[in-house]
Amino acid sequence: MKKYDVVILGGGISGSLFALNLIKKKKSLSILILDKERQSKPKVGEATADLSSIFLNRLGINHLLSQQQQKTGLRFIFNEQNSSDKKDVLEFASPSFKTFANGYHLNRSVFDSKLLLECEKKGVTVFRPIELNSANFKSNKCILKVSCNGINSEIESCWFIDASGRFRYIKKKFNWADKKISLNTGAISAHFTSMSAPSNWDREDTPYWLKNALGSKSYATTHFLKSNSWWWLIKLDEFTSSLGVVYNKNKISVRDPEAYFLESIKQDAILCEVTKNAQISKINHLDSLPYICTKMHQNNVAVLGDANAFIDPLFSPGLEITSQQNEHLVFLLLDYFKNNKKNTIAWKKYEDKFLKTYLDRSFVYSNLYQFMHSYDLFSNATQLLFFGYQSFAVLPLRYFPSRIKNPLRFYKVDGWIFKKLFKRYHKIVINREKNNRKSSSLKQPVSYSGINIPNGFYILFKPIHLGLIWLYNYIKIESTEFYFLIKRKIK
Ligand SMILES: Cc1cc2nc3c(=O)[nH]c(=O)nc-3n(C[C@H](O)[C@H](O)[C@H](O)COP(=O)(O)OP(=O)(O)OC[C@H]3O[C@@H](n4cnc5c(N)ncnc54)[C@H](O)[C@@H]3O)c2cc1C
């Protein structure tokens, strides 16, 4: 029987990054990754956010990252009138300045397979393609029966980490329950080659973008916001782009995903132009995106990444929470190997923190779908989210790197403020719909988040700057609503 300290089920991005981080911190550990596929497959999850970028940039895999496309920013595009005239299209954008949080567009099949090779180079054993025939979990070890390329073997391991993604091996095996959530979304996506040149559908780069961003905005993660759905456009290299839609199943019913995907592109003035003459690959459908498992560990078993929970891909948070979980789990496992016992209090805190994060995010996302088509309301809500994210998660990492373990979640007052604000945004949307009005208070066609990471002392002022941008625009929204209210009353 072969013996390992840690067995990881799943050689996707969560499994490989976990193995790399663990072996980096304790070289003597024996780690085995088991994956059912011979080759890494193309996947969604192709853009990194600030925290996942910081995590990746620190892992010592820069030679792999430099082969992927550098992300130049975030863009949110609104076309409430479905106009084909570029001048009617509005945009909220956040160009990426040069910082320690610079991100990537990842071609996942290439990146995932290179990560696995890197694991092997660093001393991790990888078996694939395998079939896991049985697993027997005891209080401090597990015995696995595995067949790999027709050869059967028995494996003993001290720890078992489930990183099997949406297959969710451990959740099924132990019959763990999921939390009840109201968010109810599905996604359809495909890779395209030879898409239209941006000059056919996009505005030219503005002077602000040209002056500050790392590169052209065609390499920014681009979102097209619509009523109860949003599309992503992620350029992976010169020829290939990923295009996909996430839709609110509480409002949009999709019977034939492929037909819905193609028809929606045809009906949308910009997307139709973006995909004109492009070749499309296989269309993928995920019927149900969000889930949160109530448990994250038991005895010497822990779940990681999509095997544990997934909320929504808007703002690209998937790899981000996985990275934070990764740091936390590595810390807990190292503590176990040092003391030869599980620190039950620390594990409980870990589970509670992440569960709270997932629930808070599901609350935020289920509210965002109510007004995501509205330029000024969505931009304003996003600006406030950016303020919280930058002030309490990203900026502190500049000087306190170990804080990356702590996922962002609401405390009492901030949660209450968001609840009230989301209610208010929703009410404004309903009022506008009743009176046949569209987004009106932000007159400029392109507005910017103001996000960058200043050096030294100036970093302290950044949260104030971001907060003031939110407040200024919120006052503009309320003043416009007040103006229309008075106008209606006078009539
Ligand atoms: C529509 C959509 C868009 C997204 N966009 C983004 C984004 O832009 N940015 C972002 O950060 N995140 C995004 N995400 C989330 C991101 O895709 C996932 O969080 C990430 O891929 C999870 O990685 P993972 O390794 O946990 O799972 P996976 O990548 O699914 O890997 C699981 C691995 O386990 C293996 N496996 C499965 N079952 C078994 C088994 N029984 N035995 C052995 N091996 C097994 C599989 O072969 C695979 O290699 C998106 C998600 C969705 C649904």
The ligand as a Tripos MOL2 file, in Angstrom:
@<TRIPOS>MOLECULE
LIG
   53    58     1     0     0
SMALL
NO_CHARGES

@<TRIPOS>ATOM
      1 C1        -20.2230   30.5860  -15.6690 C.3       1 LIG1
      2 C2        -19.0500   30.6840  -14.7550 C.ar      1 LIG1
      3 C3        -18.0770   31.6540  -14.9790 C.ar      1 LIG1
      4 C4        -16.9900   31.7600  -14.1110 C.ar      1 LIG1
      5 N1        -16.0830   32.7610  -14.2890 N.ar      1 LIG1
      6 C5        -15.0930   32.9280  -13.3780 C.ar      1 LIG1
      7 C6        -14.1500   33.9680  -13.5240 C.ar      1 LIG1
      8 O1        -14.1740   34.7290  -14.4810 O.2       1 LIG1
      9 N2        -13.1850   34.0830  -12.5760 N.ar      1 LIG1
     10 C7        -13.1020   33.2330  -11.5020 C.ar      1 LIG1
     11 O2        -12.2340   33.4160  -10.6530 O.2       1 LIG1
     12 N3        -13.9640   32.2250  -11.3690 N.ar      1 LIG1
     13 C8        -14.9490   32.0450  -12.2690 C.ar      1 LIG1
     14 N4        -15.8020   30.9960  -12.1320 N.ar      1 LIG1
     15 C9        -15.5560   30.0210  -11.0640 C.3       1 LIG1
     16 C10       -14.4620   29.0570  -11.4680 C.3       1 LIG1
     17 O3        -14.7240   28.5020  -12.7200 O.3       1 LIG1
     18 C11       -14.3740   27.9380  -10.4690 C.3       1 LIG1
     19 O4        -14.4220   28.4800   -9.1650 O.3       1 LIG1
     20 C12       -13.1030   27.1380  -10.6260 C.3       1 LIG1
     21 O5        -12.9830   26.6300  -11.9150 O.3       1 LIG1
     22 C13       -13.1400   25.9970   -9.6310 C.3       1 LIG1
     23 O6        -12.0270   25.1870   -9.7860 O.3       1 LIG1
     24 P1        -11.9920   23.7570   -9.0990 P.3       1 LIG1
     25 O7        -10.6090   23.2730   -9.2700 O.co2     1 LIG1
     26 O8        -12.5940   23.8310   -7.7540 O.co2     1 LIG1
     27 O9        -12.9770   22.8710   -9.9860 O.3       1 LIG1
     28 P2        -12.7160   22.3560  -11.4580 P.3       1 LIG1
     29 O10       -11.9540   23.3350  -12.2280 O.co2     1 LIG1
     30 O11       -14.0400   21.9140  -11.9680 O.co2     1 LIG1
     31 O12       -11.7780   21.0700  -11.2650 O.3       1 LIG1
     32 C14       -12.2530   19.8610  -10.7370 C.3       1 LIG1
     33 C15       -11.2860   18.7710  -11.1310 C.3       1 LIG1
     34 O13       -11.6930   17.5730  -10.4830 O.3       1 LIG1
     35 C16       -11.6880   16.5010  -11.4030 C.3       1 LIG1
     36 N5        -12.6990   15.5370  -10.9400 N.ar      1 LIG1
     37 C17       -14.0200   15.7060  -10.8540 C.ar      1 LIG1
     38 N6        -14.5900   14.5990  -10.3650 N.ar      1 LIG1
     39 C18       -13.6150   13.7290  -10.1190 C.ar      1 LIG1
     40 C19       -13.5830   12.4040   -9.6220 C.ar      1 LIG1
     41 N7        -14.6790   11.7560   -9.2610 N.pl3     1 LIG1
     42 N8        -12.3970   11.7750   -9.5120 N.ar      1 LIG1
     43 C20       -11.2570   12.4130   -9.8670 C.ar      1 LIG1
     44 N9        -11.2220   13.6570  -10.3580 N.ar      1 LIG1
     45 C21       -12.3880   14.3210  -10.4830 C.ar      1 LIG1
     46 C22       -12.0190   17.1430  -12.7410 C.3       1 LIG1
     47 O14       -11.5350   16.3660  -13.8180 O.3       1 LIG1
     48 C23       -11.2980   18.4780  -12.6240 C.3       1 LIG1
     49 O15        -9.9820   18.4100  -13.1020 O.3       1 LIG1
     50 C24       -16.8690   30.8590  -13.0170 C.ar      1 LIG1
     51 C25       -17.8240   29.8680  -12.8140 C.ar      1 LIG1
     52 C26       -18.9090   29.7840  -13.6640 C.ar      1 LIG1
     53 C27       -19.9340   28.7130  -13.4030 C.3       1 LIG1
@<TRIPOS>BOND
     1     1     2 1
     2     2     3 ar
     3     2    52 ar
     4     3     4 ar
     5     4     5 ar
     6     4    50 ar
     7     5     6 ar
     8     6     7 ar
     9     6    13 1
    10     7     8 2
    11     7     9 ar
    12     9    10 ar
    13    10    11 2
    14    10    12 ar
    15    12    13 ar
    16    13    14 ar
    17    14    15 1
    18    14    50 ar
    19    15    16 1
    20    16    17 1
    21    16    18 1
    22    18    19 1
    23    18    20 1
    24    20    21 1
    25    20    22 1
    26    22    23 1
    27    23    24 1
    28    24    25 2
    29    24    26 1
    30    24    27 1
    31    27    28 1
    32    28    29 2
    33    28    30 1
    34    28    31 1
    35    31    32 1
    36    32    33 1
    37    33    34 1
    38    33    48 1
    39    34    35 1
    40    35    36 1
    41    35    46 1
    42    36    37 ar
    43    36    45 ar
    44    37    38 ar
    45    38    39 ar
    46    39    40 ar
    47    39    45 ar
    48    40    41 1
    49    40    42 ar
    50    42    43 ar
    51    43    44 ar
    52    44    45 ar
    53    46    47 1
    54    46    48 1
    55    48    49 1
    56    50    51 ar
    57    51    52 ar
    58    52    53 1
@<TRIPOS>SUBSTRUCTURE
     1 LIG1         1 GROUP 0 **** ****
